[in-house]
Amino acid sequence: MSSLLDKFVTKVDFNSYQDFKENFDVKIPENFNFAYDVVDEYAHREPDKVALVWCNDDTDRTFTFKDLKEYSDRAANFFSQQGIKKGDRVMLTLKSRYEFWFCILALHKLGAITIPATHMLKTKDIVYRVKKAGIKMVVCIAEDGVTEYFDEADNELKDVDLVKVLVGDEGRDGWLNFRKEIQNAFPEFKRPTGDANTRNDEIMLVYFSSGTTGMPKMVSHDHTYPFGHIITAHWQNVIDDGLHYTVADTGWAKAMWGQIYGQWFLGTAVFVYDYDRFDAGNMLDKSSYHGVTTFCAPPTIYRFLIQEDLSKYDFSKLQYAVTAGEPLNPEVYNKFHELTGHKLMEGFGQTECVVCIANFPWMDPRPGSMGKPGPRYDIQLLNNEGNLCDVGEEGEIVIKTADNKPPGLFRGYFKEEERTEEAWHDGYYHTGDTAWMDEDGYFWFVGRNDDMIKSSGYRIGPFEVESAVISHPSVLECAITGIPHPVRGQVIKATIVLTASYEASDELAKEIQDHVKQVTAPYKYPRVIEFVDELPKTISGKIRRVEIREKDQEQ
């Protein structure tokens, strides 16, 4: 094994879930810095080891660890020349450009705080983030109107001296050109010493949460965060010198799950397809052509993939597939397994942590189940009275931290102590998600606490109803919400996107309702059905049910 894993963990290979759960632990050295201690160490030991395979629809590039060391050193020197130092906040809005990896590693080396952001932000979103986080520099792509929004935001931020850096070949007034600047920067950056060096408890990364239920929170992670993603990479079952593909924009925390930390600890290269518009066929073409060995995508992506003729693609190198981000409907699991022979291994986590519940490689997955707790994560379910739930009883997923903080769990919400205490108190971090556990220890997702529906005395989670609706052949995507009702309190509404071969009609709505009555408890069927062209989503692909509820309340 050419990875650096044995240097940082107590045990490398495991023969069962129980072995992994009981015997996995990390060895965190003092003043750990991922950029120096992993990336630069690979560059020293195996300079030609492939780290990143990047492509778009026109070209592709491959970067070794030696390449990443040089480019991140150049970027660190450039940022330093612009006044960026330890503790400064820098926003990266780079979609899936390969320069993202140069920048984040450079910022790690400087001890600056990286704040990734989606390219879909508008002016007000940028103003909110710059003010909230105290951002000193932005580095962003040149297209999709992104620079215009940043310029508008900059004009509103009269009291902020914002350094703006453009990633693109063209120039723009008021912007520095990243590619030209790093070409002229010195190719070596020496690791700081003394107070300028990073400490494990210092903030390294801040992500604005998806905002599915309100204004996004600022989730802060320190320099030990990468260690938690060794668990994530084990769940993905990545292999040394393999090629792992996690479908994620760098503005989404899922990119940290599958495009840098855990994968490089375990020695696999990362594959990135930087597409302008999602096309399932193109994604299959690119990943099969480059020989992806392990694959991770949200259920939304799999729903589109299984609509393709998968017999046209070469899956000979693909060894493993996992999913997270939203609950996996059994219908999608069964269809993907039928078409590819691969069992989708579901996992659960948040921006605030790494994968903490999953179907790990040594387990037999149960379609629709999140799996079992990961090592060092003490996962429990608490009911409304704050007591531990019995088998089969629904409760909130909490992470017990009274005895220890597991690797990869966040430090808190940046500059929001009160909000942190609301979610993390009495020795538990409260995830805000509801689930139940079966007699074998498998967890089953019910829904976000905010998404629960109360109808005629019943407490209904949207996921089970969504799975029932999606099992009808006409349904591509579905969001279940509750709408007010004078007698029942709430009734269930299904907002549905149809597959291409069906058209919306009252007859089809009735057919779907009858179908749901047959596959789940009849009281859970959607009394209201709305057909739409697309569902409102966050950049990470999560359905924004809150937006559907707000729209219904306005009517």
C-alpha positions as CSV (number, residue, x, y, z in Angstrom):
1,M,0.0,0.0,0.0
2,S,1.5,3.3,-1.1
3,S,-1.0,5.5,0.9
4,L,0.0,7.3,4.0
5,L,-2.8,5.8,6.0
6,D,-0.8,3.6,8.4
7,K,0.9,6.7,9.7
8,F,-2.4,8.2,10.9
9,V,-4.6,5.3,12.0
10,T,-4.4,2.5,14.6
11,K,-5.4,-0.2,12.1
12,V,-5.6,-0.2,8.3
13,D,-7.5,-3.4,7.3
14,F,-10.7,-4.7,8.7
15,N,-12.5,-8.0,8.3
16,S,-16.0,-7.1,9.6
17,Y,-18.2,-4.1,10.6
18,Q,-17.6,-5.0,14.2
19,D,-13.9,-5.0,13.7
20,F,-14.1,-1.6,12.1
21,K,-16.5,-0.2,14.7
22,E,-14.4,-1.3,17.7
23,N,-10.8,-1.0,16.4
24,F,-10.7,2.0,14.1
25,D,-9.1,5.2,15.6
26,V,-7.0,8.0,14.3
27,K,-3.5,9.2,15.5
28,I,-3.5,13.0,15.2
29,P,-0.1,14.6,15.4
30,E,0.4,18.0,16.9
31,N,0.0,20.9,14.6
32,F,-1.3,18.7,11.8
33,N,-1.8,20.4,8.4
34,F,-3.3,18.4,5.6
35,A,-1.6,20.3,2.8
36,Y,1.9,19.8,4.3
37,D,1.5,16.4,6.0
38,V,-0.4,14.6,3.3
39,V,-0.2,16.3,-0.1
40,D,3.4,17.5,0.2
41,E,4.5,14.3,1.9
42,Y,3.2,12.4,-1.2
43,A,5.0,14.8,-3.4
44,H,8.2,14.0,-1.5
45,R,7.7,10.2,-1.4
46,E,5.9,9.5,-4.7
47,P,6.0,12.7,-6.8
48,D,4.4,11.0,-9.8
49,K,1.5,9.5,-7.9
50,V,-1.8,10.7,-9.5
51,A,-3.9,12.9,-7.3
52,L,-6.5,14.5,-9.5
53,V,-8.0,13.6,-12.9
54,W,-10.0,16.5,-14.2
55,C,-12.1,17.0,-17.3
56,N,-14.8,19.1,-18.9
57,D,-16.7,18.6,-22.1
58,D,-13.7,19.7,-24.2
59,T,-10.5,18.6,-22.5
60,D,-8.9,16.8,-19.6
61,R,-5.9,17.2,-17.3
62,T,-4.1,15.0,-14.8
63,F,-2.3,16.3,-11.8
64,T,0.2,14.4,-9.7
65,F,1.0,15.2,-6.0
66,K,4.1,16.9,-7.2
67,D,2.0,19.2,-9.4
68,L,-0.3,20.0,-6.6
69,K,2.6,20.9,-4.3
70,E,4.0,23.3,-6.8
71,Y,0.7,25.0,-7.8
72,S,-0.4,25.3,-4.2
73,D,3.0,26.8,-3.2
74,R,2.6,29.3,-6.0
75,A,-0.9,30.1,-5.0
76,A,0.2,30.5,-1.3
77,N,2.9,33.0,-2.4
78,F,0.4,34.9,-4.5
79,F,-2.2,35.1,-1.7
80,S,0.5,36.1,0.8
81,Q,1.5,39.0,-1.5
82,Q,-2.1,40.2,-1.5
83,G,-2.0,40.3,2.3
84,I,-3.8,37.0,3.1
85,K,-2.5,35.6,6.3
86,K,-3.4,33.1,9.1
87,G,-7.0,33.5,10.2
88,D,-8.2,35.5,7.2
89,R,-11.3,34.4,5.4
90,V,-11.3,33.7,1.7
91,M,-14.3,32.7,-0.4
92,L,-13.8,30.2,-3.3
93,T,-16.6,30.2,-5.9
94,L,-15.0,27.9,-8.4
95,K,-17.6,25.4,-9.4
96,S,-15.4,22.3,-10.2
97,R,-12.4,24.1,-11.8
98,Y,-9.1,22.4,-11.0
99,E,-7.9,25.7,-9.5
100,F,-10.1,25.0,-6.5
101,W,-7.6,22.4,-5.3
102,F,-4.6,24.8,-5.8
103,C,-6.4,27.4,-3.7
104,I,-7.7,25.3,-0.9
105,L,-4.3,23.7,-0.3
106,A,-2.6,27.1,-0.5
107,L,-5.1,28.5,2.1
108,H,-4.4,25.5,4.4
109,K,-0.7,26.2,4.1
110,L,-1.2,29.8,5.1
111,G,-3.6,28.9,7.9
112,A,-6.3,31.1,6.3
113,I,-9.9,30.0,6.5
114,T,-11.5,28.6,3.3
115,I,-15.1,29.4,2.7
116,P,-16.4,27.5,-0.4
117,A,-19.5,28.9,-2.1
118,T,-21.8,28.0,-4.9
119,H,-21.6,29.9,-8.2
120,M,-25.4,30.3,-8.1
121,L,-25.3,33.0,-5.4
122,K,-26.9,36.3,-6.2
123,T,-25.9,39.8,-5.0
124,K,-27.8,39.7,-1.8
125,D,-26.4,36.2,-1.0
126,I,-22.8,37.4,-1.5
127,V,-23.4,40.5,0.6
128,Y,-24.8,38.4,3.4
129,R,-21.8,36.0,3.3
130,V,-19.1,38.7,3.1
131,K,-20.6,40.5,6.0
132,K,-21.4,37.4,8.1
133,A,-18.0,35.8,7.7
134,G,-15.8,38.9,7.4
135,I,-14.4,37.8,4.0
136,K,-11.2,39.5,2.8
137,M,-10.8,37.9,-0.6
138,V,-12.9,36.1,-3.2
139,V,-11.6,33.8,-5.9
140,C,-14.3,33.0,-8.5
141,I,-15.0,31.7,-12.0
142,A,-15.2,34.2,-14.9
143,E,-18.4,32.9,-16.5
144,D,-22.2,32.5,-15.7
145,G,-22.5,36.1,-14.6
146,V,-20.7,35.4,-11.3
147,T,-18.3,38.4,-11.5
148,E,-21.2,40.8,-12.2
149,Y,-22.9,39.7,-9.0
150,F,-19.7,40.1,-7.0
151,D,-19.1,43.5,-8.5
152,E,-22.6,44.6,-7.5
153,A,-22.1,43.2,-4.0
154,D,-18.7,45.0,-3.8
155,N,-20.4,48.3,-4.6
156,E,-22.9,47.7,-1.7
157,L,-20.1,46.8,0.7
158,K,-18.7,50.4,1.0
159,D,-16.8,49.6,4.2
160,V,-15.2,46.4,3.0
161,D,-11.9,46.3,1.1
162,L,-12.4,43.1,-0.9
163,V,-9.7,41.6,-3.0
164,K,-11.2,40.0,-6.1
165,V,-9.4,37.3,-8.0
166,L,-10.7,35.9,-11.3
167,V,-10.1,32.3,-12.6
168,G,-10.2,32.6,-16.4
169,D,-8.2,33.7,-19.3
170,E,-9.8,37.0,-19.9
171,G,-9.2,40.1,-17.8
172,R,-11.7,42.3,-15.9
173,D,-11.3,45.8,-14.4
174,G,-10.9,45.6,-10.6
175,W,-9.9,41.9,-10.7
176,L,-6.6,40.1,-10.5
177,N,-6.1,37.2,-12.9
178,F,-5.3,34.0,-10.9
179,R,-3.7,32.1,-13.7
180,K,-1.3,34.9,-14.7
181,E,-0.5,35.7,-11.1
182,I,0.5,32.1,-10.1
183,Q,2.6,31.8,-13.2
184,N,4.7,34.7,-11.9
185,A,4.7,33.5,-8.3
186,F,7.6,31.7,-6.7
187,P,7.2,27.9,-7.0
188,E,8.2,27.1,-3.4
189,F,6.5,28.1,-0.1
190,K,8.2,27.3,3.1
191,R,6.1,25.9,6.0
192,P,5.6,28.7,8.6
193,T,7.0,28.2,12.1
194,G,6.1,29.5,15.5
195,D,2.8,31.3,15.9
196,A,2.4,31.4,12.1
197,N,2.1,27.6,12.0
198,T,-1.4,26.1,12.3
199,R,-2.7,24.4,15.4
200,N,-5.2,21.5,15.4
201,D,-7.9,23.5,17.2
202,E,-7.8,26.5,14.8
203,I,-10.5,26.9,12.2
204,M,-9.6,25.7,8.7
205,L,-12.8,25.5,6.8
206,V,-16.3,27.2,7.1
207,Y,-19.2,26.0,5.0
208,F,-22.5,27.8,4.7
209,S,-25.1,25.0,5.2
210,S,-27.6,24.2,2.4
211,G,-30.4,26.3,3.8
212,T,-33.2,23.8,3.3
213,T,-35.2,25.2,6.2
214,G,-33.9,28.8,6.7
215,M,-30.9,31.1,6.4
216,P,-27.7,29.1,6.0
217,K,-25.6,28.5,9.1
218,M,-21.8,28.8,9.1
219,V,-20.4,25.4,9.9
220,S,-16.8,25.6,11.2
221,H,-14.2,22.8,11.1
222,D,-10.7,22.8,12.5
223,H,-7.5,21.3,11.1
224,T,-8.4,17.8,12.5
225,Y,-11.5,17.6,10.2
226,P,-9.8,15.7,7.4
227,F,-9.2,12.7,9.8
228,G,-12.9,12.1,10.1
229,H,-13.1,11.6,6.3
230,I,-11.0,8.5,6.6
231,I,-14.2,7.0,7.8
232,T,-16.0,8.4,4.8
233,A,-13.4,6.9,2.4
234,H,-13.8,3.5,4.1
235,W,-17.5,3.7,3.5
236,Q,-16.8,4.6,-0.2
237,N,-14.5,1.6,-0.2
238,V,-11.8,3.5,-2.2
239,I,-8.7,1.7,-3.3
240,D,-5.1,2.7,-3.4
241,D,-4.2,4.0,-6.9
242,G,-7.9,3.8,-7.9
243,L,-10.0,6.6,-9.2
244,H,-12.9,7.9,-7.0
245,Y,-15.7,10.0,-8.4
246,T,-18.0,11.9,-6.0
247,V,-20.5,14.0,-7.9
248,A,-20.4,17.4,-6.2
249,D,-19.8,21.0,-6.9
250,T,-17.1,22.5,-4.7
251,G,-19.6,24.9,-3.3
252,W,-21.2,22.0,-1.5
253,A,-19.7,20.2,1.6
254,K,-20.1,16.9,-0.2
255,A,-17.0,17.9,-2.2
256,M,-15.0,17.6,1.1
257,W,-16.5,14.1,1.5
258,G,-15.3,12.8,-1.8
259,Q,-12.8,15.0,-3.5
260,I,-9.9,15.5,-1.3
261,Y,-9.3,14.5,2.3
262,G,-10.2,10.8,2.9
263,Q,-9.5,9.8,-0.6
264,W,-5.9,11.1,-0.5
265,F,-5.3,9.6,2.9
266,L,-6.2,6.2,1.4
267,G,-4.1,6.8,-1.7
268,T,-6.8,7.0,-4.4
269,A,-6.9,9.6,-7.1
270,V,-9.9,11.9,-7.4
271,F,-12.0,12.3,-10.6
272,V,-13.7,15.6,-11.3
273,Y,-16.1,16.2,-14.3
274,D,-16.6,19.9,-14.6
275,Y,-19.8,20.1,-16.6
276,D,-21.8,23.2,-17.4
277,R,-25.1,21.4,-17.6
278,F,-25.9,18.0,-16.1
279,D,-26.5,15.3,-18.6
280,A,-26.7,11.7,-17.4
281,G,-25.3,10.3,-20.6
282,N,-22.3,12.6,-20.6
283,M,-21.5,11.7,-17.0
284,L,-21.6,8.0,-17.8
285,D,-19.4,8.6,-20.9
286,K,-16.8,10.5,-18.9
287,S,-16.6,8.3,-15.9
288,S,-16.5,5.0,-17.9
289,Y,-13.9,6.5,-20.3
290,H,-11.5,7.5,-17.5
291,G,-12.0,4.2,-15.6
292,V,-13.7,5.3,-12.3
293,T,-13.4,2.6,-9.7
294,T,-15.6,3.9,-7.0
295,F,-18.6,6.2,-7.3
296,C,-20.7,8.4,-5.0
297,A,-23.7,10.5,-6.0
298,P,-26.9,11.7,-4.4
299,P,-30.1,9.7,-5.1
300,T,-31.3,12.5,-7.5
301,I,-28.4,11.6,-9.8
302,Y,-29.1,7.9,-9.6
303,R,-32.7,8.6,-10.6
304,F,-31.5,10.1,-13.8
305,L,-28.8,7.5,-14.4
306,I,-31.3,4.6,-14.3
307,Q,-33.3,6.3,-17.0
308,E,-30.4,5.8,-19.4
309,D,-29.6,2.7,-21.5
310,L,-26.8,1.5,-19.2
311,S,-25.9,-1.4,-21.5
312,K,-24.1,1.1,-23.7
313,Y,-21.5,1.9,-21.1
314,D,-18.4,0.1,-19.8
315,F,-18.6,-0.5,-16.1
316,S,-15.8,-3.1,-16.0
317,K,-13.6,-1.0,-13.8
318,L,-16.3,0.2,-11.4
319,Q,-16.1,-1.8,-8.2
320,Y,-18.3,0.1,-5.8
321,A,-21.1,2.7,-5.6
322,V,-22.5,4.6,-2.6
323,T,-25.1,7.4,-2.1
324,A,-25.9,10.1,0.4
325,G,-27.3,13.6,0.6
326,E,-31.0,12.6,0.6
327,P,-32.6,9.3,1.6
328,L,-32.4,6.5,-1.0
329,N,-35.7,5.2,-2.3
330,P,-35.8,1.4,-2.5
331,E,-37.1,1.6,-6.0
332,V,-33.9,3.4,-7.1
333,Y,-31.7,0.9,-5.3
334,N,-33.4,-2.1,-6.9
335,K,-33.3,-0.7,-10.4
336,F,-29.6,0.3,-10.2
337,H,-28.8,-3.2,-8.8
338,E,-30.7,-4.8,-11.6
339,L,-29.0,-2.8,-14.3
340,T,-25.4,-2.8,-13.0
341,G,-25.1,-5.6,-10.4
342,H,-23.9,-3.1,-7.8
343,K,-25.6,-2.7,-4.5
344,L,-25.9,1.0,-3.6
345,M,-24.5,1.5,-0.1
346,E,-26.3,4.4,1.6
347,G,-24.7,6.7,4.1
348,F,-25.8,9.6,6.3
349,G,-24.1,12.7,7.5
350,Q,-24.3,16.4,7.5
351,T,-22.2,19.5,6.8
352,E,-21.5,19.4,10.5
353,C,-19.9,16.0,10.4
354,V,-18.6,13.2,8.2
355,V,-20.5,10.0,7.4
356,C,-21.6,8.9,10.8
357,I,-24.2,6.2,9.8
358,A,-23.7,4.0,6.8
359,N,-23.9,0.7,5.1
360,F,-20.2,-0.1,5.3
361,P,-18.4,-2.5,3.0
362,W,-18.6,-5.4,5.4
363,M,-22.4,-5.1,5.8
364,D,-25.3,-6.5,3.8
365,P,-27.3,-3.3,2.9
366,R,-31.0,-3.1,3.5
367,P,-32.6,-1.0,0.8
368,G,-33.9,2.2,2.3
369,S,-31.8,1.9,5.5
370,M,-29.0,4.4,6.3
371,G,-27.0,1.6,7.9
372,K,-25.3,1.5,11.2
373,P,-23.1,3.9,13.2
374,G,-19.5,4.5,12.1
375,P,-16.5,4.1,14.4
376,R,-16.0,6.6,17.2
377,Y,-19.6,7.9,16.6
378,D,-22.0,7.1,19.5
379,I,-25.3,7.5,17.7
380,Q,-28.5,7.5,19.7
381,L,-32.2,8.3,19.2
382,L,-34.0,10.5,21.6
383,N,-37.8,11.0,21.8
384,N,-39.7,14.2,22.6
385,E,-39.1,13.7,26.3
386,G,-35.4,13.4,25.9
387,N,-35.3,9.6,26.6
388,L,-33.7,6.9,24.6
389,C,-36.0,5.4,22.1
390,D,-37.0,1.7,22.0
391,V,-36.5,-0.5,19.0
392,G,-38.9,0.7,16.3
393,E,-39.7,4.0,18.0
394,E,-39.0,7.2,16.1
395,G,-36.7,9.8,17.6
396,E,-34.2,12.5,16.8
397,I,-30.7,11.3,15.7
398,V,-28.2,12.7,18.2
399,I,-24.4,12.2,18.5
400,K,-23.3,11.7,22.1
401,T,-20.2,13.9,22.8
402,A,-20.1,13.8,26.6
403,D,-17.2,11.3,26.6
404,N,-15.4,12.5,23.4
405,K,-15.8,14.5,20.2
406,P,-15.6,12.1,17.3
407,P,-13.2,12.8,14.4
408,G,-14.8,15.1,11.8
409,L,-17.5,16.6,14.0
410,F,-17.7,20.4,13.6
411,R,-16.5,22.9,16.3
412,G,-19.7,24.9,16.2
413,Y,-21.4,27.6,14.1
414,F,-18.9,30.3,13.3
415,K,-19.6,33.5,15.3
416,E,-22.9,32.1,16.5
417,E,-22.6,30.8,20.0
418,E,-26.3,30.8,20.8
419,R,-27.1,28.9,17.6
420,T,-24.4,26.4,18.5
421,E,-25.9,25.9,22.0
422,E,-29.3,25.3,20.6
423,A,-28.0,22.3,18.6
424,W,-25.3,21.1,20.9
425,H,-26.1,20.8,24.6
426,D,-26.2,18.4,27.5
427,G,-23.5,16.2,25.9
428,Y,-25.4,15.7,22.6
429,Y,-25.2,17.2,19.2
430,H,-28.8,17.3,17.8
431,T,-28.9,16.6,14.1
432,G,-32.5,17.7,13.6
433,D,-33.2,14.5,11.7
434,T,-35.7,11.8,12.7
435,A,-35.2,8.1,12.3
436,W,-36.0,4.7,13.9
437,M,-33.8,1.7,14.5
438,D,-34.7,-1.9,13.8
439,E,-33.9,-4.9,16.0
440,D,-30.6,-5.5,14.1
441,G,-29.3,-2.0,14.7
442,Y,-30.0,-0.6,11.2
443,F,-31.2,3.0,11.2
444,W,-34.1,4.1,8.9
445,F,-34.6,7.7,8.0
446,V,-38.0,9.4,8.6
447,G,-37.4,13.0,7.8
448,R,-36.1,16.4,9.0
449,N,-37.9,17.5,12.2
450,D,-39.1,20.6,10.3
451,D,-40.5,18.4,7.5
452,M,-42.7,16.1,9.7
453,I,-46.4,16.2,8.8
454,K,-49.2,16.0,11.5
455,S,-52.5,14.8,9.9
456,S,-55.6,13.6,11.8
457,G,-53.5,12.7,14.8
458,Y,-50.8,10.8,12.8
459,R,-47.2,11.9,12.6
460,I,-46.0,11.3,9.1
461,G,-42.5,11.5,7.7
462,P,-42.2,12.6,4.1
463,F,-39.6,9.9,3.0
464,E,-41.8,6.9,3.3
465,V,-44.6,8.6,1.3
466,E,-42.0,9.8,-1.3
467,S,-40.7,6.3,-1.8
468,A,-44.3,5.0,-2.3
469,V,-45.0,7.7,-4.9
470,I,-41.7,7.2,-6.7
471,S,-42.4,3.5,-7.1
472,H,-45.0,4.4,-9.6
473,P,-43.5,4.2,-13.1
474,S,-44.6,7.7,-14.1
475,V,-42.7,9.5,-11.3
476,L,-39.2,10.8,-11.7
477,E,-39.0,12.9,-8.6
478,C,-41.3,13.8,-5.7
479,A,-41.5,16.0,-2.7
480,I,-44.0,15.4,0.1
481,T,-45.2,18.3,2.2
482,G,-48.1,19.1,4.5
483,I,-50.6,21.8,3.7
484,P,-53.0,23.3,6.3
485,H,-56.5,21.7,6.6
486,P,-59.3,23.0,8.8
487,V,-60.3,19.5,10.1
488,R,-57.2,17.3,9.7
489,G,-54.7,19.9,10.8
490,Q,-52.6,19.1,7.7
491,V,-53.1,16.9,4.6
492,I,-50.3,15.4,2.5
493,K,-49.4,17.0,-0.7
494,A,-47.2,15.4,-3.4
495,T,-45.3,17.7,-5.8
496,I,-44.3,15.5,-8.7
497,V,-41.9,15.6,-11.7
498,L,-43.0,13.0,-14.3
499,T,-40.8,10.9,-16.5
500,A,-40.6,11.9,-20.2
501,S,-43.1,9.2,-21.3
502,Y,-46.0,10.5,-19.1
503,E,-48.2,13.6,-19.2
504,A,-50.0,15.2,-16.3
505,S,-53.7,14.6,-15.9
506,D,-56.4,14.1,-13.3
507,E,-56.6,10.5,-14.2
508,L,-52.9,10.0,-13.6
509,A,-53.1,11.8,-10.2
510,K,-55.9,9.4,-9.2
511,E,-53.8,6.4,-10.4
512,I,-50.8,7.6,-8.3
513,Q,-53.0,8.0,-5.2
514,D,-54.5,4.5,-5.5
515,H,-51.0,3.1,-6.0
516,V,-49.7,4.7,-2.8
517,K,-52.7,3.3,-0.9
518,Q,-51.6,-0.2,-2.0
519,V,-47.9,0.1,-1.1
520,T,-48.1,1.9,2.3
521,A,-50.6,2.7,5.0
522,P,-53.7,4.2,3.2
523,Y,-53.9,7.2,5.5
524,K,-50.5,8.3,4.1
525,Y,-51.7,8.8,0.6
526,P,-51.3,12.3,-0.9
527,R,-54.7,14.0,-1.0
528,V,-53.3,16.8,-3.1
529,I,-51.1,16.3,-6.1
530,E,-49.3,19.0,-8.2
531,F,-47.3,18.2,-11.3
532,V,-44.3,20.5,-11.9
533,D,-41.4,20.7,-14.4
534,E,-38.8,20.7,-11.6
535,L,-38.5,20.8,-7.8
536,P,-36.8,23.6,-5.9
537,K,-33.4,22.5,-4.7
538,T,-30.3,23.7,-3.0
539,I,-27.0,23.7,-4.9
540,S,-26.3,20.3,-3.3
541,G,-29.4,18.8,-4.9
542,K,-31.5,18.6,-1.8
543,I,-35.2,19.3,-2.2
544,R,-36.2,22.6,-0.5
545,R,-39.6,21.5,0.9
546,V,-39.7,24.7,2.9
547,E,-40.0,26.6,-0.4
548,I,-43.0,24.5,-1.5
549,R,-44.6,25.0,1.9
550,E,-44.0,28.8,1.8
551,K,-45.5,29.0,-1.7
552,D,-48.6,27.0,-0.6
553,Q,-49.1,29.3,2.3
554,E,-49.1,32.4,0.1
555,Q,-51.9,31.0,-2.1
